[in-house]
Amino acid sequence: MSFIAEASIVIAATPEAVFDKLVDHPSWHAWMPATFRPVGTSRGPLRVGDKLPMYIARLPVVTPIEVLVVDRAEEITWGGGSPLLRARHRFLFESAAGGTRVRSVETWEGALDWALKPVIKRVAEKIAKDQLEALRKAAE
């Protein structure tokens, strides 16, 4: 039984500008929240197949997250984990009154999803809100 953690925000910028800020992995050190920080340096903008070592909730992830989709001004998706618990995190970009609505939709599944849902869902939604607010400040 999987579960979804969601958050959204409207950012006063075009979908292209917001997308370009999120895909700019080298800039993450300057604006991503402490709850979601890259480890080390980046080779450049996000590309499908990139593997990103991260600190999530201030803890190092055991296996790097992998970039799965980079579709300009439409979607960025990454995922990772193990058979016990894995996530697929989608950022969706939509034109909206006042700019761009960015939706964070993170699907969690695995053998332990039922047991960890009460904690993981709350933490994942907090991190997503932190990410979106930081993205808003960086893109506006």
C-alpha positions in Angstrom: 0.0 0.0 0.0 1.7 3.2 -1.2 1.1 6.7 0.1 1.6 10.2 -1.3 3.0 13.4 0.3 2.0 16.6 -1.5 2.6 20.3 -1.4 2.2 23.2 -3.8 3.0 26.9 -4.2 2.5 29.7 -6.7 5.7 31.4 -7.7 5.7 34.8 -9.4 7.8 33.8 -12.4 7.3 31.9 -15.7 7.3 28.1 -15.7 10.6 28.2 -17.7 12.3 30.4 -15.1 11.1 28.3 -12.2 12.1 25.1 -13.9 15.5 26.5 -14.8 16.2 27.4 -11.2 15.3 23.9 -9.9 17.2 22.1 -12.7 20.3 24.2 -11.8 21.9 21.7 -9.4 25.1 23.7 -8.8 23.0 26.5 -7.3 21.3 24.3 -4.7 24.0 24.9 -2.1 22.9 28.6 -2.1 19.2 28.2 -1.7 18.0 24.6 -0.9 16.8 24.2 2.7 18.9 22.4 5.3 16.4 19.6 5.2 17.4 18.8 1.6 21.0 19.5 0.7 23.4 18.1 -1.9 26.6 16.3 -0.8 29.6 17.5 -2.8 29.6 19.4 -6.0 27.6 19.1 -9.2 28.8 18.6 -12.8 26.0 20.8 -14.0 22.2 21.0 -14.6 20.1 18.0 -13.7 20.1 15.3 -16.4 18.2 12.0 -16.6 20.4 9.3 -15.1 22.3 11.7 -12.7 22.8 10.1 -9.3 22.7 12.7 -6.5 24.1 12.0 -3.0 22.0 14.0 -0.6 21.3 14.9 3.0 17.6 14.5 3.6 16.1 15.6 6.9 19.8 16.3 7.8 20.7 12.6 7.4 22.9 11.2 4.6 20.9 9.0 2.2 22.4 5.5 1.9 22.0 5.4 -1.9 22.0 8.5 -4.1 18.7 9.6 -5.6 18.5 9.2 -9.4 17.1 11.8 -11.8 14.3 10.1 -13.8 12.6 12.8 -15.8 13.8 16.3 -16.9 11.1 17.8 -19.2 11.6 21.6 -19.5 8.9 23.7 -17.8 6.8 20.5 -17.3 8.3 18.1 -14.9 11.4 17.1 -12.9 11.3 13.6 -11.2 13.8 11.8 -9.1 13.6 8.7 -7.0 15.5 6.3 -4.8 15.4 4.0 -1.8 15.2 0.2 -1.4 12.6 -2.5 -1.5 11.8 -1.7 2.1 11.0 1.9 1.3 11.5 4.0 -1.8 10.1 7.3 -3.1 9.5 8.9 -6.5 9.4 12.7 -6.2 7.8 14.6 -9.0 7.8 18.4 -9.4 5.1 19.6 -11.8 5.1 23.1 -13.3 1.8 24.7 -14.5 0.9 28.2 -15.6 -1.3 29.9 -13.0 -2.7 33.3 -12.2 0.3 35.3 -10.9 3.0 33.0 -12.3 3.7 29.3 -12.0 2.1 26.6 -9.7 4.7 24.1 -8.7 3.3 20.9 -7.3 5.5 18.5 -5.3 4.0 14.9 -5.5 6.0 12.3 -3.7 4.9 8.6 -3.9 6.2 6.3 -1.3 6.1 2.5 -1.4 7.8 -0.6 -0.2 7.6 -3.4 2.4 7.6 -0.9 5.3 5.4 1.9 3.8 2.4 1.0 6.0 4.5 1.1 9.2 6.4 4.3 8.4 3.6 6.3 6.7 2.6 8.3 9.9 6.2 9.7 10.3 7.4 9.7 6.7 4.4 11.5 5.2 4.6 14.3 7.8 8.3 14.8 7.3 8.2 14.5 3.5 5.4 17.2 3.3 7.5 19.5 5.6 10.6 19.0 3.4 8.5 19.6 0.3 7.1 22.8 1.7 10.6 23.9 2.7 11.9 23.1 -0.9 9.1 25.0 -2.6 9.4 28.1 -0.4 13.2 28.1 -1.0 12.6 27.7 -4.7 10.1 30.6 -4.6 12.6 32.9 -3.0 15.4 31.8 -5.4 13.2 32.2 -8.5 11.4 35.4 -7.8 
